[in-house]
Amino acid sequence: MRKKSILLQSVIILLLIFQVLSLNAKILMQPYLQAVSGNSIIVMVETDSKDDVLINYHKNNPAITMTGKTSFYVKVKEKKNVFVHRVLLNNLEPGCSYTYNLSDGDRLYSGTFTSSAKPGSSFKFAVMGDCRSNPDIHSIISKEITKHSPLISVYTGDLCFDSRYNTWKKEFFTESELNLDKNVPFVNSLGNHEGSSHTSDAFLQGPNSDISGSDYFYSFEYGDIHFLILNTEESLKKGSKQYKFAEKDLQSSNKIWKIAVLHEPVYCAGGQGDNKSLYDLSDKIFEKNDVSVVLAGHSHFYQRNLVGKICHLVVGGGGAPLYSPETKDYVKKSAKEYHYAIVEASPKELKFKVYDIYGKILDEFDITK
């Protein structure tokens, strides 16, 4: 009898919490995760108001909660009353599972994520790129990625065909993508299609952007991996702001693994081909600072290339019309298929598996230390 009474009290407490945290504003889309870094993460919440968004989150016990509220918002200039709030959830313990909840009075939204993995631990991350123009294929891939239970997703750009609000909503923020993103934070190397627009500013938030001064190039660490996200829509030539940032950033990292993420690939046989303006970045910065993998998209196929000590992957089959890969001496594997990659990361190895939309493995390889 006493157990039932305690359970009833707990339910009442939770209901009261949800009532208190209900918003005056209306939530316009399933909230999603961005900017995982260190001991914090950001929940992105699109509403019709500037009013602060409040989110409850907890690790194990729902009765012991923390509360985050809007750090700032970005107005979608294309729409009269649309604001994308950044709600910071901080004081997280590494490698722990957390649940968050929020409500606008009409509907309760919730998600579960794992905070940044501890050094020495193993985890999975997903890779997808160029999902623009075909939301049906993109949705299939989002569903398939969800089945693998990655802790983060790394996207290689061209999330939608153009920067218009309705295009973002139709092509990228599909139901399947949001079902993934409410639990799995994603980072993105800006593509030429979505571009650096007011809408991209609203929907994308980079971790540690205060250090780089940009939400379009930055770095963060997860487990034993140092991720460097760069923007090929801005100059990466020697002496440029990004080039200097990349050099300083990689030199200062002592992580076991270093992975660079671009939209346009340095090396690519077929499709858009090599980007010769990035040769110097790869040779002088990536190679000399022990980058193991460069992830890119832009050409709509899968390709694994080996140049020097670096594995250059083109992961560009997320939904955009497929191109035909070609061959060069650096090409190890190619496939003209819609696809995504799942990476199992540990201190000693990165295990890559590349799947098509039917679950068939297109490529499988390991990089070891």
C-alpha positions as CSV (number, residue, x, y, z in Angstrom):
1,M,0.0,0.0,0.0
2,R,2.8,2.3,0.9
3,K,4.6,1.6,-2.4
4,K,1.4,2.6,-4.3
5,S,1.2,5.8,-2.3
6,I,4.9,6.7,-3.1
7,L,4.4,5.9,-6.8
8,L,1.2,8.1,-6.9
9,Q,3.1,10.9,-5.2
10,S,6.0,10.6,-7.8
11,V,3.5,10.8,-10.6
12,I,1.8,13.9,-9.1
13,I,5.2,15.6,-8.7
14,L,6.1,14.9,-12.3
15,L,2.8,16.2,-13.5
16,L,3.3,19.4,-11.5
17,I,6.8,19.8,-12.9
18,F,5.4,19.5,-16.5
19,Q,2.7,22.0,-15.7
20,V,5.2,24.5,-14.3
21,L,7.5,24.1,-17.3
22,S,4.7,24.3,-19.9
23,L,5.4,27.2,-22.3
24,N,3.2,30.1,-23.2
25,A,4.7,29.7,-26.6
26,K,3.7,27.0,-29.1
27,I,6.4,24.5,-30.1
28,L,6.5,24.3,-33.9
29,M,8.7,21.2,-34.4
30,Q,10.1,18.2,-32.5
31,P,13.1,19.6,-30.6
32,Y,16.5,18.2,-31.6
33,L,20.1,18.1,-30.3
34,Q,23.2,20.1,-31.3
35,A,26.5,21.2,-29.9
36,V,27.5,18.3,-27.7
37,S,30.8,19.2,-26.1
38,G,32.5,18.5,-22.8
39,N,29.8,18.5,-20.1
40,S,27.0,20.1,-22.0
41,I,24.6,19.8,-24.9
42,I,22.1,22.1,-26.6
43,V,18.4,21.4,-27.3
44,M,17.1,23.4,-30.3
45,V,13.5,24.3,-29.9
46,E,11.5,26.1,-32.6
47,T,8.6,28.2,-31.2
48,D,6.3,31.1,-32.1
49,S,7.6,33.3,-29.3
50,K,10.6,35.0,-27.8
51,D,9.6,33.7,-24.4
52,D,12.2,31.5,-22.7
53,V,12.0,27.8,-23.1
54,L,12.4,25.7,-20.0
55,I,13.6,22.1,-20.1
56,N,13.8,19.5,-17.3
57,Y,16.5,16.9,-17.5
58,H,17.8,14.1,-15.3
59,K,20.3,11.3,-15.2
60,N,18.7,8.4,-13.3
61,N,16.0,9.6,-10.9
62,P,13.2,11.7,-12.4
63,A,12.5,13.3,-9.0
64,I,16.1,14.8,-9.0
65,T,16.0,17.1,-12.0
66,M,18.0,20.0,-13.4
67,T,16.5,22.8,-15.4
68,G,17.9,24.5,-18.5
69,K,16.4,27.6,-20.1
70,T,16.9,29.6,-23.3
71,S,20.5,30.8,-23.7
72,F,19.6,32.8,-26.8
73,Y,17.4,32.4,-29.8
74,V,17.7,33.1,-33.5
75,K,14.7,34.5,-35.4
76,V,13.9,33.0,-38.7
77,K,13.7,36.1,-40.9
78,E,11.6,34.4,-43.5
79,K,8.7,33.9,-41.0
80,K,7.0,36.5,-38.9
81,N,6.9,34.7,-35.6
82,V,9.4,31.8,-35.7
83,F,12.3,31.6,-33.2
84,V,14.8,28.8,-32.7
85,H,15.9,28.7,-29.1
86,R,19.1,27.3,-27.8
87,V,18.5,25.6,-24.4
88,L,21.7,24.7,-22.7
89,L,21.8,21.5,-20.6
90,N,25.0,21.7,-18.6
91,N,26.7,20.1,-15.6
92,L,26.6,16.7,-17.4
93,E,28.7,13.8,-16.3
94,P,30.7,12.2,-19.1
95,G,29.4,9.0,-20.6
96,C,26.0,9.1,-18.9
97,S,22.5,8.7,-20.3
98,Y,20.1,11.6,-19.7
99,T,16.4,12.2,-20.3
100,Y,14.9,15.6,-21.1
101,N,11.3,16.8,-21.2
102,L,9.5,19.9,-22.2
103,S,5.9,20.9,-22.9
104,D,3.8,23.7,-24.4
105,G,0.7,22.5,-22.7
106,D,-0.7,20.7,-25.7
107,R,2.1,18.1,-26.1
108,L,4.9,16.6,-24.1
109,Y,8.3,16.3,-25.9
110,S,11.1,14.2,-24.6
111,G,14.4,12.6,-25.7
112,T,17.3,10.6,-24.3
113,F,21.0,11.2,-25.1
114,T,24.4,10.1,-23.9
115,S,26.8,12.9,-22.8
116,S,30.2,13.1,-24.3
117,A,32.0,9.7,-24.1
118,K,34.8,9.3,-21.6
119,P,38.4,8.8,-23.0
120,G,39.1,5.1,-23.3
121,S,35.5,4.1,-24.0
122,S,34.0,2.7,-27.2
123,F,31.0,4.2,-29.0
124,K,29.4,4.4,-32.4
125,F,28.9,7.5,-34.6
126,A,27.0,7.8,-37.9
127,V,28.1,9.6,-41.1
128,M,25.7,10.8,-43.9
129,G,25.8,13.5,-46.5
130,D,24.0,15.1,-49.4
131,C,20.5,14.1,-48.3
132,R,18.9,17.1,-50.2
133,S,16.2,16.8,-52.9
134,N,14.9,13.3,-51.9
135,P,13.2,13.2,-48.5
136,D,12.0,9.7,-49.1
137,I,15.5,8.3,-49.4
138,H,16.8,10.5,-46.7
139,S,14.0,9.2,-44.4
140,I,15.0,5.6,-45.0
141,I,18.6,6.4,-44.2
142,S,17.6,8.2,-41.0
143,K,15.6,5.2,-39.9
144,E,18.4,2.8,-40.7
145,I,20.9,5.0,-38.8
146,T,18.6,5.0,-35.8
147,K,18.7,1.2,-35.6
148,H,22.4,1.3,-35.0
149,S,22.1,3.4,-31.9
150,P,24.9,5.9,-32.6
151,L,25.7,8.5,-29.9
152,I,26.4,11.3,-32.4
153,S,25.9,11.9,-36.2
154,V,28.4,13.6,-38.5
155,Y,26.9,15.1,-41.7
156,T,28.9,16.2,-44.7
157,G,26.6,18.9,-46.0
158,D,23.9,19.6,-48.5
159,L,21.2,18.9,-46.0
160,C,18.5,20.5,-48.3
161,F,18.4,21.9,-51.8
162,D,18.4,25.6,-50.8
163,S,18.3,27.8,-47.8
164,R,14.6,28.6,-47.8
165,Y,12.7,27.8,-44.6
166,N,10.1,25.5,-46.3
167,T,12.9,23.5,-48.0
168,W,14.7,22.9,-44.7
169,K,11.4,21.7,-43.3
170,K,10.4,19.5,-46.2
171,E,13.8,17.9,-47.1
172,F,15.9,17.8,-44.0
173,F,13.6,17.9,-40.9
174,T,11.6,14.9,-41.9
175,E,9.8,12.9,-39.2
176,S,12.5,10.2,-39.4
177,E,15.3,12.6,-39.1
178,L,13.8,14.3,-36.1
179,N,13.1,11.0,-34.4
180,L,16.9,10.4,-34.8
181,D,18.0,13.9,-33.8
182,K,15.9,14.2,-30.6
183,N,18.2,11.5,-29.1
184,V,21.4,11.9,-31.2
185,P,23.1,15.2,-31.7
186,F,24.5,16.0,-35.1
187,V,27.2,18.2,-36.5
188,N,27.4,19.4,-40.1
189,S,30.0,20.7,-42.5
190,L,28.0,23.4,-44.4
191,G,27.1,22.4,-48.0
192,N,26.8,24.7,-51.0
193,H,23.1,24.1,-51.2
194,E,21.9,25.1,-47.7
195,G,24.7,27.7,-47.6
196,S,25.3,30.3,-44.9
197,S,21.9,31.9,-44.7
198,H,19.7,33.3,-42.0
199,T,17.8,30.0,-42.0
200,S,21.0,28.0,-41.6
201,D,22.0,30.4,-38.8
202,A,18.7,29.6,-37.1
203,F,18.8,25.8,-37.4
204,L,22.5,25.0,-36.9
205,Q,24.5,25.6,-33.7
206,G,28.1,24.5,-33.5
207,P,29.8,23.5,-30.3
208,N,32.6,25.8,-29.1
209,S,31.6,28.4,-31.7
210,D,32.7,31.1,-29.2
211,I,36.3,29.9,-29.7
212,S,36.3,29.8,-33.6
213,G,33.9,32.8,-33.8
214,S,31.7,30.8,-36.2
215,D,29.0,28.2,-36.2
216,Y,30.3,26.9,-39.5
217,F,33.8,25.9,-38.4
218,Y,34.8,24.6,-35.0
219,S,36.2,21.6,-33.2
220,F,35.0,19.4,-30.4
221,E,36.1,16.2,-28.7
222,Y,34.1,13.0,-28.1
223,G,35.8,10.1,-26.4
224,D,39.3,9.7,-27.9
225,I,38.4,11.6,-31.1
226,H,39.1,15.2,-31.9
227,F,36.6,16.3,-34.6
228,L,37.5,19.4,-36.8
229,I,34.5,20.7,-38.8
230,L,35.4,23.1,-41.6
231,N,33.4,25.1,-44.1
232,T,34.4,24.7,-47.8
233,E,32.0,27.6,-48.6
234,E,34.6,30.0,-47.2
235,S,38.3,30.2,-48.1
236,L,40.6,27.4,-46.7
237,K,43.7,28.6,-48.6
238,K,46.9,29.2,-46.8
239,G,46.7,32.3,-44.6
240,S,42.9,32.3,-44.4
241,K,41.1,32.5,-41.1
242,Q,40.0,28.9,-41.3
243,Y,43.4,27.6,-42.4
244,K,45.0,29.3,-39.4
245,F,42.3,28.0,-37.1
246,A,42.8,24.4,-38.4
247,E,46.5,24.5,-37.9
248,K,46.4,25.9,-34.4
249,D,43.5,23.6,-33.4
250,L,45.1,20.3,-34.6
251,Q,48.5,21.2,-33.2
252,S,47.0,21.7,-29.8
253,S,45.1,18.4,-29.7
254,N,46.7,15.3,-28.2
255,K,43.7,13.0,-28.9
256,I,44.4,9.5,-30.3
257,W,42.2,10.1,-33.3
258,K,41.8,13.3,-35.4
259,I,39.0,13.5,-38.0
260,A,38.4,16.4,-40.3
261,V,35.0,17.0,-41.9
262,L,34.5,19.0,-45.1
263,H,31.7,19.2,-47.6
264,E,33.9,19.3,-50.7
265,P,36.4,16.5,-50.7
266,V,40.1,17.0,-51.2
267,Y,40.4,13.9,-53.3
268,C,37.6,12.4,-55.4
269,A,37.5,10.4,-58.6
270,G,34.4,11.3,-60.6
271,G,31.6,13.6,-59.8
272,Q,32.9,17.0,-58.8
273,G,36.5,15.6,-58.8
274,D,39.4,16.8,-56.7
275,N,39.4,20.2,-55.0
276,K,42.9,21.3,-55.8
277,S,42.6,24.4,-53.6
278,L,42.5,22.0,-50.6
279,Y,45.7,20.1,-51.5
280,D,47.8,22.5,-49.3
281,L,45.4,22.1,-46.3
282,S,45.6,18.3,-46.6
283,D,49.4,18.1,-47.1
284,K,50.6,20.8,-44.8
285,I,48.0,20.7,-42.0
286,F,46.1,17.4,-42.0
287,E,49.1,15.1,-42.9
288,K,51.6,16.9,-40.6
289,N,49.2,16.9,-37.6
290,D,48.2,13.2,-37.7
291,V,44.7,13.4,-39.1
292,S,43.6,9.8,-39.8
293,V,40.3,10.4,-41.7
294,V,38.8,13.2,-43.8
295,L,35.0,12.9,-44.2
296,A,33.4,14.7,-47.1
297,G,30.4,14.7,-49.5
298,H,29.5,16.8,-52.5
299,S,29.9,14.0,-55.0
300,H,26.9,11.8,-54.8
301,F,28.4,8.4,-54.4
302,Y,30.6,6.5,-51.9
303,Q,34.3,6.4,-52.3
304,R,37.3,5.4,-50.1
305,N,40.6,7.0,-51.1
306,L,44.0,6.7,-49.6
307,V,46.5,9.5,-50.0
308,G,49.6,9.5,-47.9
309,K,48.6,8.3,-44.4
310,I,45.0,9.7,-44.6
311,C,41.8,7.9,-45.5
312,H,39.7,10.3,-47.6
313,L,36.0,9.2,-47.6
314,V,33.3,10.6,-49.8
315,V,30.0,9.9,-48.1
316,G,27.6,11.7,-50.4
317,G,24.7,9.3,-51.0
318,G,22.0,10.5,-48.6
319,G,19.3,11.3,-51.2
320,A,20.7,13.6,-53.9
321,P,20.8,12.3,-57.5
322,L,23.6,9.8,-57.8
323,Y,26.8,10.4,-59.8
324,S,29.1,7.8,-61.4
325,P,32.4,7.3,-59.6
326,E,35.6,6.9,-61.6
327,T,39.0,5.4,-60.8
328,K,42.3,6.8,-60.0
329,D,45.4,5.3,-58.4
330,Y,44.3,6.5,-54.9
331,V,40.8,4.9,-55.1
332,K,40.3,1.8,-53.0
333,K,36.6,1.3,-53.2
334,S,33.6,3.0,-54.9
335,A,29.9,2.5,-55.1
336,K,27.1,4.3,-57.0
337,E,24.5,3.7,-54.2
338,Y,22.5,5.6,-51.6
339,H,24.4,4.9,-48.4
340,Y,25.5,5.9,-44.9
341,A,28.4,4.8,-42.6
342,I,28.5,3.6,-39.1
343,V,31.9,3.8,-37.2
344,E,32.7,1.9,-34.1
345,A,35.4,4.0,-32.3
346,S,37.8,2.8,-29.6
347,P,41.2,3.9,-28.5
348,K,42.9,1.3,-30.7
349,E,40.8,1.3,-33.9
350,L,38.1,2.8,-36.0
351,K,35.9,0.2,-37.6
352,F,34.0,1.5,-40.6
353,K,30.9,-0.2,-42.1
354,V,29.2,1.5,-45.1
355,Y,25.6,0.3,-45.8
356,D,23.2,0.8,-48.6
357,I,19.5,1.5,-47.9
358,Y,18.7,-2.2,-47.9
359,G,21.2,-3.1,-45.2
360,K,23.8,-4.5,-47.5
361,I,27.4,-3.7,-46.6
362,L,29.1,-1.8,-49.4
363,D,32.5,-1.5,-47.7
364,E,34.1,-2.5,-44.5
365,F,37.5,-1.6,-43.2
366,D,39.5,-0.8,-40.0
367,I,42.0,1.9,-39.2
368,T,44.3,0.9,-36.3
369,K,46.8,2.6,-34.0
